Amino acid sequence: MRLRPALAAVLVMPALAACTVSADADLGPGVEPEKLATQVSSALEESVGVAPDDVECDDQLDARVDATTRCVLTAGEERYGVTVTATEVSGDTVDFDVQVDDQPMTDGS
């Protein structure tokens, strides 16, 4: 069964990849990169039915509305850029949207 190519095919459909999740931001003014990567992976699995092989976020997501950061997800041989945008901040909770790029990344990007 080839799950990873199926995931890559589904991820090019932006409507299915966009979702909102909450993450506890209790360790500072935003969501730490490791926690953000875990939440993004979980959100994508819930949205498309298959978890990516890996999600890496180099920067935190600041706890302010419209803050953005970029992550990279790996699905089989393909890597996709992911934009994460904070949509609401309430106390120690940050809600955010996850949007996967339409096209896989090319070498050097």
N, CA, C and O atoms as a MOPAC input file, in Angstrom:
PM7 MOZYME 1SCF
protein

 N      0.84300 1    -1.17700 1     0.00000 1
 C      0.00000 1     0.00000 1     0.00000 1
 C      0.88800 1     1.23900 1     0.00000 1
 O      1.79900 1     1.32500 1     0.82300 1
 N      0.65800 1     2.19600 1    -0.88700 1
 C      1.50900 1     3.35900 1    -1.03700 1
 C      0.84200 1     4.58500 1    -0.44000 1
 O      0.18600 1     5.34700 1    -1.15100 1
 N      1.00300 1     4.77700 1     0.84900 1
 C      0.35900 1     5.88800 1     1.53600 1
 C      1.02600 1     7.22500 1     1.25800 1
 O      0.33700 1     8.22700 1     1.07100 1
 N      2.33500 1     7.26100 1     1.22700 1
 C      3.02200 1     8.53600 1     1.10600 1
 C      2.76500 1     9.22900 1    -0.22300 1
 O      2.50300 1    10.43200 1    -0.20900 1
 N      2.82200 1     8.55200 1    -1.38700 1
 C      2.45300 1     9.24600 1    -2.61900 1
 C      1.00800 1     9.72200 1    -2.58900 1
 O      0.69000 1    10.77600 1    -3.14000 1
 N      0.13600 1     8.95700 1    -1.95200 1
 C     -1.25600 1     9.39800 1    -1.83700 1
 C     -1.33500 1    10.68400 1    -1.02600 1
 O     -2.10000 1    11.58700 1    -1.36500 1
 N     -0.54500 1    10.77100 1     0.04800 1
 C     -0.52400 1    11.98700 1     0.84600 1
 C     -0.04900 1    13.15200 1     0.00100 1
 O     -0.64500 1    14.22800 1     0.03900 1
 N      1.01000 1    12.95200 1    -0.75700 1
 C      1.53000 1    14.02900 1    -1.60800 1
 C      0.46000 1    14.49100 1    -2.59000 1
 O      0.33500 1    15.68900 1    -2.84300 1
 N     -0.30100 1    13.57300 1    -3.14100 1
 C     -1.36100 1    13.93500 1    -4.08500 1
 C     -2.45700 1    14.73800 1    -3.40300 1
 O     -2.97500 1    15.69100 1    -3.98400 1
 N     -2.81500 1    14.37200 1    -2.19000 1
 C     -3.86400 1    15.08300 1    -1.46500 1
 C     -3.39100 1    16.46500 1    -1.04100 1
 O     -4.18000 1    17.41000 1    -1.03600 1
 N     -2.11800 1    16.59900 1    -0.68600 1
 C     -1.61800 1    17.86800 1    -0.18800 1
 C     -1.63700 1    18.97900 1    -1.22600 1
 O     -1.60900 1    20.15600 1    -0.86500 1
 N     -1.68500 1    18.63100 1    -2.50800 1
 C     -1.73300 1    19.68300 1    -3.51300 1
 C     -3.12700 1    20.29800 1    -3.60900 1
 O     -3.33700 1    21.23700 1    -4.37700 1
 N     -4.06500 1    19.78500 1    -2.85000 1
 C     -5.41000 1    20.33400 1    -2.81000 1
 C     -5.50800 1    21.23300 1    -1.58300 1
 O     -5.83000 1    20.75000 1    -0.49800 1
 N     -5.23800 1    22.53700 1    -1.73000 1
 C     -5.13600 1    23.42300 1    -0.57700 1
 C     -6.34100 1    23.41700 1     0.35200 1
 O     -6.17400 1    23.58200 1     1.56000 1
 N     -7.53400 1    23.23600 1    -0.16300 1
 C     -8.71200 1    23.26600 1     0.69700 1
 C     -8.66900 1    22.15400 1     1.73900 1
 O     -9.16800 1    22.33100 1     2.85000 1
 N     -8.08600 1    21.02800 1     1.39900 1
 C     -8.01500 1    19.92100 1     2.33800 1
 C     -6.88200 1    20.07500 1     3.33800 1
 O     -6.89600 1    19.43600 1     4.39000 1
 N     -5.91500 1    20.90000 1     3.03100 1
 C     -4.75100 1    21.03900 1     3.90100 1
 C     -4.89800 1    22.18200 1     4.90200 1
 O     -4.11200 1    22.28000 1     5.84400 1
 N     -5.87200 1    23.02600 1     4.71400 1
 C     -6.06000 1    24.14600 1     5.63500 1
 C     -6.89700 1    23.70400 1     6.82600 1
 O     -7.93500 1    23.06400 1     6.66000 1
 N     -6.44500 1    24.04500 1     8.02000 1
 C     -7.17900 1    23.67400 1     9.22600 1
 C     -6.76900 1    24.59600 1    10.36400 1
 O     -5.80400 1    25.35300 1    10.24800 1
 N     -7.49800 1    24.52700 1    11.44500 1
 C     -7.18700 1    25.32400 1    12.61800 1
 C     -7.02300 1    24.40100 1    13.81100 1
 O     -7.86300 1    23.53400 1    14.05700 1
 N     -5.95100 1    24.58600 1    14.54300 1
 C     -5.70900 1    23.81600 1    15.75900 1
 C     -5.24200 1    24.76600 1    16.84400 1
 O     -4.87700 1    25.90800 1    16.56400 1
 N     -5.25300 1    24.30200 1    18.06600 1
 C     -4.79400 1    25.11400 1    19.18500 1
 C     -3.52600 1    24.50300 1    19.75600 1
 O     -3.36000 1    23.28300 1    19.77600 1
 N     -2.64300 1    25.36200 1    20.21400 1
 C     -1.41400 1    24.89400 1    20.85300 1
 C     -1.14800 1    25.74000 1    22.07800 1
 O     -1.30100 1    26.96100 1    22.04200 1
 N     -0.75700 1    25.11000 1    23.14100 1
 C     -0.43600 1    25.80300 1    24.39000 1
 C      0.85300 1    26.58900 1    24.19600 1
 O      1.86000 1    26.02600 1    23.76800 1
 N      0.83700 1    27.85500 1    24.49800 1
 C      2.00800 1    28.70900 1    24.32000 1
 C      2.56000 1    29.14200 1    25.66700 1
 O      2.96000 1    30.29300 1    25.83800 1
 N      2.58400 1    28.22000 1    26.62800 1
 C      2.93200 1    28.57800 1    27.99000 1
 C      4.42400 1    28.79600 1    28.23200 1
 O      4.79300 1    29.24100 1    29.31900 1
 N      5.28300 1    28.50800 1    27.28100 1
 C      6.72300 1    28.63600 1    27.50400 1
 C      7.30600 1    29.89300 1    26.89000 1
 O      8.50800 1    29.94700 1    26.62800 1
 N      6.50400 1    30.88000 1    26.65900 1
 C      7.01600 1    32.12000 1    26.10700 1
 C      5.98700 1    32.81000 1    25.24100 1
 O      4.79400 1    32.52000 1    25.32300 1
 N      6.45800 1    33.73000 1    24.40700 1
 C      5.53600 1    34.54100 1    23.61300 1
 C      5.06700 1    33.87600 1    22.32300 1
 O      4.59200 1    34.55800 1    21.41400 1
 N      5.19600 1    32.55000 1    22.23200 1
 C      4.76000 1    31.87700 1    21.01400 1
 C      4.84100 1    30.36800 1    21.15200 1
 O      5.14300 1    29.84100 1    22.22300 1
 N      4.56600 1    29.68300 1    20.05200 1
 C      4.59700 1    28.22900 1    20.02100 1
 C      5.99200 1    27.79800 1    19.56900 1
 O      6.44200 1    28.17100 1    18.48500 1
 N      6.66600 1    27.01900 1    20.39500 1
 C      8.02200 1    26.56100 1    20.09600 1
 C      8.04400 1    25.72800 1    18.81300 1
 O      7.06400 1    25.04800 1    18.50700 1
 N      9.15000 1    25.77100 1    18.05600 1
 C      9.23000 1    25.05300 1    16.78000 1
 C      8.89800 1    23.56200 1    16.87300 1
 O      8.18700 1    23.03600 1    16.01600 1
 N      9.40000 1    22.87900 1    17.89500 1
 C      9.15700 1    21.43900 1    18.00800 1
 C      7.67700 1    21.14300 1    18.24700 1
 O      7.10900 1    20.22900 1    17.64900 1
 N      7.07200 1    21.92100 1    19.12000 1
 C      5.65200 1    21.73700 1    19.42000 1
 C      4.80700 1    22.10500 1    18.20100 1
 O      3.81800 1    21.43600 1    17.90000 1
 N      5.19900 1    23.16500 1    17.50800 1
 C      4.48800 1    23.58600 1    16.31300 1
 C      4.53200 1    22.48800 1    15.25300 1
 O      3.51000 1    22.18600 1    14.63600 1
 N      5.69500 1    21.89200 1    15.03800 1
 C      5.83500 1    20.81800 1    14.04900 1
 C      4.91400 1    19.64800 1    14.38200 1
 O      4.27900 1    19.07900 1    13.49400 1
 N      4.84300 1    19.29500 1    15.65200 1
 C      3.97700 1    18.19700 1    16.08000 1
 C      2.51400 1    18.52700 1    15.82300 1
 O      1.75900 1    17.68600 1    15.33500 1
 N      2.11100 1    19.76100 1    16.15400 1
 C      0.72300 1    20.18500 1    15.95400 1
 C      0.36800 1    20.25200 1    14.46600 1
 O     -0.73400 1    19.87100 1    14.07300 1
 N      1.29900 1    20.73600 1    13.64000 1
 C      1.06200 1    20.80800 1    12.19600 1
 C      0.87900 1    19.39800 1    11.64000 1
 O     -0.04200 1    19.15700 1    10.86000 1
 N      1.74400 1    18.46800 1    12.03000 1
 C      1.64000 1    17.08900 1    11.57000 1
 C      0.29700 1    16.47800 1    11.96700 1
 O     -0.35700 1    15.82500 1    11.15400 1
 N     -0.10800 1    16.68900 1    13.21100 1
 C     -1.39500 1    16.15400 1    13.69200 1
 C     -2.57000 1    16.76000 1    12.92900 1
 O     -3.51600 1    16.05800 1    12.57400 1
 N     -2.50400 1    18.05900 1    12.68000 1
 C     -3.58300 1    18.74100 1    11.96600 1
 C     -3.70600 1    18.21300 1    10.54000 1
 O     -4.81300 1    18.00100 1    10.04600 1
 N     -2.57000 1    18.00200 1     9.88200 1
 C     -2.60400 1    17.48200 1     8.51600 1
 C     -3.11000 1    16.04600 1     8.48800 1
 O     -3.86100 1    15.66900 1     7.58800 1
 N     -2.70600 1    15.24400 1     9.46600 1
 C     -3.20400 1    13.87000 1     9.53200 1
 C     -4.72400 1    13.86500 1     9.70800 1
 O     -5.42600 1    13.08500 1     9.06500 1
 N     -5.22000 1    14.72900 1    10.57200 1
 C     -6.66700 1    14.81100 1    10.78900 1
 C     -7.37900 1    15.29100 1     9.53000 1
 O     -8.48000 1    14.83100 1     9.22400 1
 N     -6.76100 1    16.20500 1     8.80500 1
 C     -7.38000 1    16.79100 1     7.62500 1
 C     -7.39900 1    15.84600 1     6.42600 1
 O     -8.41000 1    15.74900 1     5.73000 1
 N     -6.27800 1    15.14300 1     6.17800 1
 C     -6.18000 1    14.32000 1     4.96400 1
 C     -6.17200 1    12.82300 1     5.24800 1
 O     -6.23500 1    12.02400 1     4.31400 1
 N     -6.09600 1    12.42900 1     6.51100 1
 C     -6.17800 1    11.02300 1     6.84500 1
 C     -4.85200 1    10.28800 1     6.92700 1
 O     -4.82100 1     9.11700 1     7.30700 1
 N     -3.76100 1    10.94600 1     6.58000 1
 C     -2.43400 1    10.33400 1     6.62400 1
 C     -1.45300 1    11.37800 1     7.15300 1
 O     -1.45700 1    12.52600 1     6.70800 1
 N     -0.62200 1    10.97600 1     8.09500 1
 C      0.37600 1    11.90800 1     8.63100 1
 C      1.54700 1    12.02000 1     7.65700 1
 O      1.90800 1    11.03400 1     7.01500 1
 N      2.14100 1    13.19700 1     7.53800 1
 C      3.36100 1    13.31000 1     6.74900 1
 C      4.48700 1    12.52100 1     7.41800 1
 O      4.42400 1    12.23300 1     8.61300 1
 N      5.51000 1    12.17700 1     6.64800 1
 C      6.66300 1    11.47700 1     7.22000 1
 C      7.35300 1    12.33500 1     8.26500 1
 O      7.82300 1    11.83200 1     9.28500 1
 N      7.41200 1    13.63600 1     8.00400 1
 C      8.11700 1    14.53300 1     8.91700 1
 C      7.63200 1    15.95600 1     8.69100 1
 O      7.23700 1    16.31600 1     7.58200 1
 N      7.66200 1    16.75500 1     9.73400 1
 C      7.43100 1    18.20100 1     9.64200 1
 C      8.51700 1    18.86600 1    10.46300 1
 O      8.75000 1    18.49500 1    11.61400 1
 N      9.17900 1    19.84300 1     9.87800 1
 C     10.21300 1    20.60700 1    10.58100 1
 C      9.88300 1    22.08700 1    10.51800 1
 O      9.59100 1    22.63300 1     9.45400 1
 N      9.93500 1    22.72300 1    11.67800 1
 C      9.74500 1    24.16600 1    11.77500 1
 C     10.99900 1    24.73400 1    12.43600 1
 O     11.37500 1    24.30800 1    13.52900 1
 N     11.63400 1    25.67700 1    11.78700 1
 C     12.86400 1    26.25700 1    12.33100 1
 C     12.60000 1    27.37900 1    13.32700 1
 O     13.42000 1    27.64100 1    14.20700 1
 N     11.45900 1    28.03800 1    13.18700 1
 C     11.15300 1    29.19300 1    14.03100 1
 C      9.84700 1    28.97800 1    14.77700 1
 O      8.99400 1    28.19700 1    14.35600 1
 N      9.70500 1    29.68000 1    15.88700 1
 C      8.44500 1    29.63000 1    16.62300 1
 C      7.38400 1    30.43100 1    15.89500 1
 O      7.69200 1    31.26700 1    15.04500 1
 N      6.13500 1    30.17100 1    16.23600 1
 C      5.02200 1    30.98100 1    15.76900 1
 C      4.70300 1    31.95700 1    16.87900 1
 O      4.28900 1    31.55400 1    17.96700 1
 N      4.89300 1    33.24800 1    16.61000 1
 C      4.63200 1    34.26200 1    17.62900 1
 C      3.15700 1    34.26200 1    18.01700 1
 O      2.28000 1    34.00600 1    17.19200 1
 N      2.90700 1    34.55100 1    19.27300 1
 C      1.54600 1    34.56400 1    19.81600 1
 C      0.90000 1    35.92300 1    19.56200 1
 O      0.62500 1    36.68600 1    20.48900 1
 N      0.66500 1    36.20100 1    18.28200 1
 C     -0.06100 1    37.40400 1    17.88900 1
 C     -0.79900 1    37.12800 1    16.58500 1
 O     -0.27500 1    36.44100 1    15.70800 1
 N     -1.98300 1    37.64700 1    16.45500 1
 C     -2.80300 1    37.42000 1    15.27300 1
 C     -2.05600 1    37.88100 1    14.02300 1
 O     -1.43300 1    38.94300 1    14.01200 1
 N     -2.13000 1    37.07400 1    12.98400 1
 C     -1.49400 1    37.28500 1    11.67600 1
 C      0.00600 1    37.00800 1    11.66600 1
 O      0.64600 1    37.19100 1    10.63000 1
 N      0.58600 1    36.57400 1    12.78100 1
 C      1.99000 1    36.15000 1    12.76600 1
 C      2.09300 1    34.90500 1    11.88500 1
 O      1.19500 1    34.06300 1    11.89300 1
 N      3.17400 1    34.78800 1    11.13300 1
 C      3.36200 1    33.61900 1    10.28000 1
 C      4.75500 1    33.04600 1    10.46800 1
 O      5.68500 1    33.73400 1    10.88800 1
 N      4.86900 1    31.78000 1    10.14600 1
 C      6.17000 1    31.12900 1    10.06200 1
 C      6.06500 1    30.05800 1     8.99300 1
 O      4.96900 1    29.68000 1     8.58100 1
 N      7.20900 1    29.57600 1     8.55000 1
 C      7.25100 1    28.54500 1     7.52400 1
 C      7.81600 1    27.25700 1     8.10600 1
 O      8.73300 1    27.27500 1     8.92800 1
 N      7.25800 1    26.15900 1     7.66900 1
 C      7.73100 1    24.82800 1     8.02700 1
 C      7.91900 1    24.04600 1     6.72900 1
 O      7.52600 1    24.50000 1     5.65400 1
 N      8.52300 1    22.87300 1     6.84500 1
 C      8.69900 1    21.99000 1     5.70000 1
 C      8.19100 1    20.61500 1     6.08100 1
 O      8.57500 1    20.06200 1     7.11100 1
 N      7.31300 1    20.06200 1     5.23100 1
 C      6.86100 1    18.70300 1     5.48100 1
 C      7.45100 1    17.78500 1     4.42800 1
 O      7.67300 1    18.18100 1     3.28400 1
 N      7.69900 1    16.55500 1     4.83800 1
 C      8.20900 1    15.53500 1     3.93600 1
 C      7.15500 1    14.45100 1     3.80900 1
 O      6.63700 1    13.94200 1     4.80300 1
 N      6.84500 1    14.10600 1     2.55600 1
 C      5.90900 1    13.02500 1     2.24400 1
 C      6.56800 1    12.16300 1     1.17400 1
 O      6.56700 1    12.51400 1    -0.00600 1
 N      7.12900 1    11.03800 1     1.59200 1
 C      7.87000 1    10.19700 1     0.64800 1
 C      9.09900 1    10.93400 1     0.17200 1
 O      9.91100 1    11.38200 1     0.98000 1
 N      9.24100 1    11.06200 1    -1.12100 1
 C     10.39400 1    11.75100 1    -1.72600 1
 C     10.16100 1    13.25300 1    -1.85700 1
 O     11.09500 1    13.99900 1    -2.15300 1
 N      8.94100 1    13.69800 1    -1.64200 1
 C      8.58500 1    15.09800 1    -1.85700 1
 C      8.67600 1    15.90800 1    -0.57400 1
 O      8.39200 1    15.41300 1     0.51700 1
 N      9.08100 1    17.17200 1    -0.73000 1
 C      9.08600 1    18.13000 1     0.38000 1
 C      8.21500 1    19.31100 1    -0.03200 1
 O      8.30600 1    19.80700 1    -1.15500 1
 N      7.36900 1    19.75100 1     0.90000 1
 C      6.46700 1    20.87000 1     0.63800 1
 C      6.67600 1    21.95200 1     1.68800 1
 O      6.88800 1    21.66000 1     2.86500 1
 N      6.61500 1    23.19200 1     1.25300 1
 C      6.60700 1    24.30000 1     2.18300 1
 C      5.22200 1    24.41100 1     2.81700 1
 O      4.20900 1    24.10900 1     2.18700 1
 N      5.20100 1    24.84500 1     4.06000 1
 C      3.94700 1    24.99700 1     4.79700 1
 C      3.95800 1    26.37400 1     5.46200 1
 O      4.92000 1    26.73600 1     6.13900 1
 N      2.89900 1    27.12400 1     5.26700 1
 C      2.74500 1    28.41200 1     5.93600 1
 C      1.78700 1    28.23300 1     7.10500 1
 O      0.68000 1    27.71900 1     6.94500 1
 N      2.22700 1    28.66400 1     8.27900 1
 C      1.41100 1    28.59100 1     9.48100 1
 C      1.12000 1    30.02500 1     9.91700 1
 O      2.03900 1    30.81900 1    10.11600 1
 N     -0.16200 1    30.35000 1    10.06200 1
 C     -0.57900 1    31.71000 1    10.39400 1
 C     -1.44600 1    31.70300 1    11.65300 1
 O     -2.44900 1    30.99200 1    11.72000 1
 N     -1.05800 1    32.49100 1    12.63700 1
 C     -1.86000 1    32.61600 1    13.86400 1
 C     -3.15100 1    33.35500 1    13.53200 1
 O     -3.12900 1    34.42500 1    12.92400 1
 N     -4.27400 1    32.77200 1    13.93900 1
 C     -5.57100 1    33.38100 1    13.64600 1
 C     -6.24200 1    33.96900 1    14.87500 1
 O     -7.06200 1    34.88100 1    14.76500 1
 N     -5.89500 1    33.44900 1    16.04300 1
 C     -6.48000 1    33.96100 1    17.28700 1
 C     -5.54900 1    33.62200 1    18.44200 1
 O     -4.95100 1    32.54700 1    18.48200 1
 N     -5.43700 1    34.55400 1    19.37400 1
 C     -4.64200 1    34.33600 1    20.58000 1
 C     -5.53200 1    34.64400 1    21.77200 1
 O     -6.11100 1    35.72600 1    21.86700 1
 N     -5.63300 1    33.68200 1    22.68100 1
 C     -6.46500 1    33.85000 1    23.86400 1
 C     -5.74400 1    33.22200 1    25.04100 1
 O     -5.63200 1    31.99900 1    25.12700 1
 N     -5.25600 1    34.05700 1    25.94700 1
 C     -4.50400 1    33.54200 1    27.08400 1
 C     -3.26300 1    32.81700 1    26.61700 1
 O     -2.41200 1    33.40200 1    25.94700 1
 N     -3.15200 1    31.52900 1    26.97100 1
 C     -1.97900 1    30.76300 1    26.54900 1
 C     -2.28900 1    29.82600 1    25.38900 1
 O     -1.60700 1    28.81900 1    25.19500 1
 N     -3.33200 1    30.16500 1    24.61000 1
 C     -3.71300 1    29.35700 1    23.44600 1
 C     -3.55700 1    30.17200 1    22.17800 1
 O     -3.99300 1    31.32100 1    22.10000 1
 N     -2.92500 1    29.55500 1    21.18000 1
 C     -2.77300 1    30.16700 1    19.86500 1
 C     -3.48400 1    29.27200 1    18.85500 1
 O     -3.13200 1    28.10300 1    18.70200 1
 N     -4.47500 1    29.81500 1    18.17300 1
 C     -5.12100 1    29.09600 1    17.07400 1
 C     -4.38900 1    29.47600 1    15.79900 1
 O     -3.99500 1    30.62800 1    15.61600 1
 N     -4.21100 1    28.49600 1    14.91800 1
 C     -3.51600 1    28.82000 1    13.67400 1
 C     -4.01200 1    27.98100 1    12.51000 1
 O     -4.51300 1    26.87100 1    12.69100 1
 N     -3.86100 1    28.53400 1    11.30300 1
 C     -4.18100 1    27.84900 1    10.05900 1
 C     -2.89800 1    27.27100 1     9.49200 1
 O     -1.81600 1    27.83600 1     9.65000 1
 N     -3.04200 1    26.13100 1     8.82600 1
 C     -1.92600 1    25.45400 1     8.18000 1
 C     -2.23300 1    25.39300 1     6.69300 1
 O     -3.26700 1    24.85600 1     6.29400 1
 N     -1.34400 1    25.93900 1     5.86800 1
 C     -1.55000 1    25.92900 1     4.41700 1
 C     -0.32800 1    25.33100 1     3.73800 1
 O      0.77500 1    25.86900 1     3.84100 1
 N     -0.52900 1    24.21800 1     3.04600 1
 C      0.55000 1    23.54300 1     2.33000 1
 C      0.67700 1    24.15900 1     0.94100 1
 O     -0.32600 1    24.41100 1     0.27300 1
 N      1.91900 1    24.40100 1     0.50900 1
 C      2.15600 1    24.93500 1    -0.83100 1
 C      1.56100 1    24.01300 1    -1.89300 1
 O      1.46200 1    22.80300 1    -1.69200 1
 N      1.16600 1    24.59500 1    -3.02500 1
 C      0.58700 1    23.83100 1    -4.12500 1
 C      1.59400 1    22.89900 1    -4.78700 1
 O      1.23100 1    21.81600 1    -5.24600 1
 N      2.84400 1    23.31100 1    -4.83700 1
 C      3.87900 1    22.55900 1    -5.54100 1
 C      4.96400 1    22.10500 1    -4.57800 1
 O      5.26400 1    22.80500 1    -3.61000 1
 N      5.56800 1    20.92300 1    -4.83400 1
 C      6.68800 1    20.50200 1    -3.98500 1
 C      7.87800 1    21.43200 1    -4.17300 1
 O      8.00600 1    22.12000 1    -5.18600 1
 N      8.73400 1    21.43000 1    -3.17500 1
 C      9.93100 1    22.25300 1    -3.22700 1
 C     10.91000 1    21.65100 1    -4.22100 1
 O     10.94200 1    20.43800 1    -4.42600 1
 N     11.70400 1    22.51300 1    -4.83100 1
 C     12.77700 1    22.04600 1    -5.69900 1
 C     14.08300 1    22.14200 1    -4.94600 1
 O     14.15600 1    22.83700 1    -3.93300 1
 N     15.09800 1    21.47500 1    -5.40400 1
 C     16.39400 1    21.56200 1    -4.73800 1
 C     16.81000 1    23.01000 1    -4.63500 1
 O     16.68700 1    23.77800 1    -5.58900 1
 N     17.30000 1    23.37000 1    -3.47400 1
 C     17.75600 1    24.73500 1    -3.25200 1
 C     16.69400 1    25.66800 1    -2.74300 1
 O     16.96900 1    26.84700 1    -2.52200 1
 N     15.44900 1    25.16400 1    -2.54200 1
 C     14.39800 1    26.06700 1    -2.02500 1
 C     13.92400 1    25.62900 1    -0.67400 1
 O     13.04700 1    26.26700 1    -0.09100 1

